[in-house]
Amino acid sequence: MNCIKEHFTKTLEVKQSKFIAHLLPYHDYDKTLQELKTLHPKARHFVVAYRYLNEFNQIVEHSSDDGEPKGTSGKPSLMVLQGKDIINTAVIIVRYFGGTKLGTGGLVRAYSDAVNLVLDSADILQYIQKIEKKISFEYSNIRVVEYEASVLEVDIVDKVFGDKVLYSLQASKNSMDKLLDILERGVSVVE
């Protein structure tokens, strides 16, 4: 499976209609859709498709034609994501109507081409399932923990400073195990 980490955008023009495709991580989907609707008040359609893994490791998929003829926009966009095995990713295509009707086949091609165009410009990464752990340690170990976490590509997603330091970590199982082995004396796992 593959995924992306950043927001990418490309524009396709077909018979004076503009198809502005936005490819983004799924966790930014709701916020970005609202922003795009504000930025493009004259756009006719906001076609969406997304795929993500839920808490049970099942793929959840959704697509919407947003007023385009049924099955001509959302489903073809979703099928492109499926074909490239993209996960935890959403695509939003903003369409400005150019005055010439494209027909159902033309719409399917235009939306598929717009998604393929933005995918071709994106940095596609291999999806790695991550686990989360919380660790507690003394203030004197902050530098060591942060250095080893950066070397092993372990993300520090939250920091709490109290009597001791509490970090929430996220990484692949392999990287997390290596980090905890290296830090075993100075760190205790909370969760």
Buried (B, 14 or more C-beta within 10 A) or exposed (E): BBBBEEEBBBEBEBEEBBBBBBBBBBEBBEEBBEEBEEEBEEBBBBBBBBBBBEEEEEEEEEBBBBEBEEEBBBBBBBBBBBEBEBBBBBBBBBBBBBEEEBEBEBBBBBBBBBBBBBBEEBEBEEBEEBEEBBBBBEEEBBEBBBEBBEEBEBBBEEEEEEEBBBBBBBBBEEBBBBBBEBBEEEBEEEE
